[in-house]
Each structure stands twice: as structure tokens, then as C-alpha cells.
Amino acid sequence: MSSMQPSGMWFLRPFPYSLSAPLTRTSSLPQTLLYFPEIYKDVQNGQDFNGWVFVWWMIDSMWVGLVIYFVPMWVLNPEPIMSNGEVSEKWILSFTSFACCSTVCNFRLILKTKTWTHISWMVMAFSVISYFIFSFFYMLLPPVVLGNFEGVVEISMQTPGVWLCLFISVLLTMIPVAIQIAFKTFFLTTETMKVRRKENQILQKLRSEGRPFTEKIVKESYEKYFPHEK
């Protein structure tokens, strides 16, 4: 009997992006966008998206796809044996590959997120564990619904190799992101990155002085510390 696997649940695929996208902002303070209008030049100059960025995205996506497919293939060999004596082959691989995909997407989003709030921390934490929460409740369904997938989630959770796959996949897929961030930081610093650093300085100074982030105080702080930018 065929079954509807967790990896086939389409609504979990865009889940990390759907949660994080509404919370991602160019700056933490709205006054920053008004005080530094040059921040919009990045979009006008095509620094966020151009031909080279597209090529990088394609190479990066192929690398991620290879990692989340072949790492479980190599690590989970031989496959764990289920209670009925059957080798859980493709079912374990299916669960593990999608678990790697979900975990990798979340951690890469965390690494690329620029503005953090208490809400965004909670949302990202929930997004990281969402696939495993769903899997836990999924394995409580009756056998007639689970079909061949019965017991696979439980076995996967108890298999050290599955967690090793998650660790290796996250580690390997973080390498391109780290290279990209380092390259942009040292060689392709954008106006947005420069402004964000200034904003962080203002935030640190206001926190150290115990002052609120009101529009008037933020504007006065920018005029005091960065008068040449006005």
C-alpha cells in the first residue's frame, strides 16, 4: 500500500521562507532609510541581482542538491532494518534527505538574516524544528494512512546516522554562504552594508546610554555621529 510521506507534504517546502520573509528588513530602524537615501542605489545599480548573482545562485543550488542527496546515501549504508525484517531503504533516505533540506534552508536563512528581533528569533527557532514536530505527529496516524512509511519516522529519529547527515549537510552547505558573505564584506561592500554598520553603531550607543529608539533621538544621534552623511 502506498503512503503519503512527510517529504511529499508540499506546504512544508516553502515554510522557512514564508516565515522569515515578512520579518526580513533592510534596516532595523525606519529612520535609517530616511537619513541614508544612498541605500537605494544598490537596487538601482543591480547589486542585489544581476547575471553574476544568478550564475552563483545556480552553482550554489546544484551544490546544495548534491549534498542533501548524496550525504544520506553514503552515511546511511547499510540501511537500518525495520521490526518486520524489511530493509527501510528508500523510506529512511526519503525522510533524511528532506530533513536535511529543511534544516539546511533554515540555517542558511539564519546566516543571511540581517535584522533580528525577539519575534524573528522565535519564528526561526520554530521553523528549524517544524519538520520534526510535524513528523512526530505524523507517525501517530493509523497504519492504514502510513502504509509503507509506518515506523520509518521512529527509526529515523533513533538512528545516529540520520543526525550525522543533518550535521554534515548543514556544515557543507554553509561553506558557499560563508564564502559569499566574506567576499562581499571584504571586496564588494555595498552601500547597504556600510549603512547597516553605522546603524549598528547607533544602536549600540543608544543601548549603552539607556536611551529609547524614538524618531527624534535616532535622528539626533545620526546628525551627531555622522553629520557628513546628511
C-alpha positions in Angstrom: 0.0 0.0 0.0 1.4 3.4 -0.9 1.5 6.2 1.6 1.7 10.0 1.7 5.2 10.6 3.1 6.2 13.7 5.1 8.6 14.6 2.3 5.5 14.8 0.0 3.8 17.5 2.1 4.2 20.4 -0.2 3.3 23.1 2.3 6.4 22.4 4.4 8.8 23.1 1.5 8.3 27.0 1.5 7.7 27.0 5.2 11.1 28.6 6.3 10.9 31.3 3.6 7.3 32.0 4.3 8.0 32.6 8.0 11.2 34.6 7.6 10.5 36.8 4.5 7.9 39.1 6.2 10.4 39.7 9.1 13.4 40.5 6.9 14.2 44.2 6.6 17.0 46.3 5.1 17.4 48.1 8.4 16.3 47.8 12.0 15.3 51.5 12.3 12.9 53.2 9.8 14.8 56.5 10.4 17.9 54.9 8.7 16.2 54.7 5.3 15.3 58.4 5.5 18.7 59.6 6.7 20.7 57.5 4.2 18.9 57.7 0.8 22.0 56.3 -0.9 21.0 52.9 0.4 18.6 52.6 -2.6 21.5 52.8 -5.0 22.2 49.1 -4.5 19.0 48.1 -6.1 19.3 50.7 -8.9 22.8 49.5 -9.7 21.7 45.9 -9.8 23.9 44.8 -6.9 21.2 42.6 -5.4 20.5 40.7 -8.6 22.5 40.6 -11.9 23.9 38.0 -14.2 26.8 37.0 -12.0 24.5 36.7 -9.0 22.2 34.4 -11.0 25.1 32.2 -12.0 26.2 32.0 -8.4 22.7 31.0 -7.3 22.6 28.2 -9.9 26.0 26.8 -8.8 25.1 27.1 -5.2 21.7 25.4 -5.7 23.4 22.5 -7.5 25.9 22.1 -4.7 23.1 22.0 -2.1 21.1 19.5 -4.1 24.2 17.2 -4.4 24.9 17.4 -0.7 21.4 16.6 0.6 21.1 13.7 -1.8 24.5 12.0 -1.6 25.3 12.6 2.1 22.4 10.4 3.2 23.2 7.9 0.5 26.8 7.5 1.8 26.1 7.8 5.6 23.1 5.5 5.8 24.6 2.5 4.1 23.7 -0.2 5.1 20.2 0.9 5.9 18.5 0.2 9.3 16.2 -2.8 9.4 12.6 -2.4 10.5 10.8 -4.5 13.1 9.2 -6.6 10.4 12.6 -7.6 9.0 12.3 -5.3 5.9 15.1 -3.0 4.9 13.8 0.5 5.2 15.9 1.7 2.3 14.1 4.4 0.3 11.8 5.4 3.2 14.7 6.3 5.5 16.5 8.1 2.7 13.4 10.0 1.8 12.8 11.2 5.3 16.5 12.0 5.9 17.0 13.9 2.6 14.0 16.1 3.2 15.0 16.6 6.9 18.4 17.7 5.5 16.8 20.0 3.0 14.5 21.7 5.6 17.4 22.1 8.2 19.8 23.4 5.6 17.3 26.0 4.3 16.7 27.2 7.9 20.3 27.5 8.9 21.2 29.3 5.6 18.4 31.7 6.2 19.6 32.3 9.8 23.1 33.1 8.4 21.8 35.5 5.9 19.3 37.3 8.1 20.5 40.9 8.7 17.9 42.3 11.2 16.9 40.3 14.3 14.1 40.9 16.8 12.6 38.8 19.5 9.9 37.8 17.1 12.3 36.8 14.4 14.3 34.6 16.8 11.2 32.8 17.9 9.9 32.4 14.3 13.3 31.0 13.1 13.6 28.6 16.1 10.1 27.3 15.3 10.9 27.0 11.6 14.0 24.9 12.4 12.1 22.3 14.5 8.8 22.5 12.4 9.7 19.5 10.2 10.4 17.3 13.2 7.3 18.4 15.1 5.2 17.5 12.0 7.0 14.2 11.7 6.3 13.4 15.4 2.5 13.9 14.9 2.6 12.2 11.5 3.8 8.9 13.0 0.8 8.9 15.4 -1.5 8.3 12.4 -3.1 4.9 11.9 -1.2 2.3 9.9 -3.8 2.4 7.1 -2.7 6.0 6.5 1.0 5.5 6.9 1.3 2.4 4.7 4.9 1.5 4.0 6.0 4.6 6.0 4.9 3.0 9.3 7.7 3.1 11.8 10.1 4.9 9.5 10.0 8.2 11.4 10.6 6.5 14.7 13.5 4.5 13.3 15.0 7.6 11.7 14.8 9.6 15.0 16.7 6.8 16.8 19.3 6.3 14.1 22.6 8.2 14.8 23.4 8.3 11.1 20.3 10.5 10.4 21.5 13.2 12.8 25.0 12.8 11.4 23.6 13.5 8.0 22.0 16.7 9.3 25.2 17.9 10.8 27.3 17.1 7.7 24.8 18.6 5.3 24.5 21.9 7.2 28.3 22.1 7.5 28.9 21.5 3.8 26.2 23.8 2.5 27.2 26.6 4.8 30.6 26.9 3.0 29.3 28.7 -0.1 27.3 31.1 2.0 30.3 31.9 4.2 32.5 32.4 1.1 29.9 34.7 -0.4 29.5 36.8 2.8 33.2 37.1 3.3 33.8 38.1 -0.3 31.1 40.8 -0.2 32.4 42.0 3.2 36.0 42.5 2.1 35.8 43.1 -1.7 32.2 44.1 -2.7 31.0 46.2 0.2 27.6 47.7 -0.8 26.1 51.0 0.4 23.5 48.9 2.3 26.3 47.1 4.2 28.0 50.4 5.1 24.8 52.0 6.3 23.9 48.9 8.3 27.3 49.1 10.2 26.5 52.8 11.0 23.1 51.8 12.2 24.6 49.1 14.5 26.9 51.7 16.0 24.0 54.0 16.7 22.0 51.1 18.3 24.9 50.1 20.5 25.5 53.7 21.7 21.8 54.2 22.5 21.6 50.9 24.3 24.7 51.8 26.4 23.2 55.2 27.3 19.8 53.6 28.1 18.0 55.9 25.6 14.9 54.8 23.7 14.9 54.5 19.9 12.5 57.3 19.2 12.5 59.1 15.9 13.9 62.3 17.4 16.7 60.6 19.4 17.8 58.5 16.4 17.8 61.5 14.1 19.9 63.5 16.6 22.3 60.6 17.0 22.8 60.3 13.3 23.4 64.0 13.0 25.9 63.9 15.9 28.0 60.9 14.8 27.6 61.0 11.0 27.0 64.7 10.2 28.8 64.4 6.8 26.2 61.9 5.6 23.3 64.4 5.9 
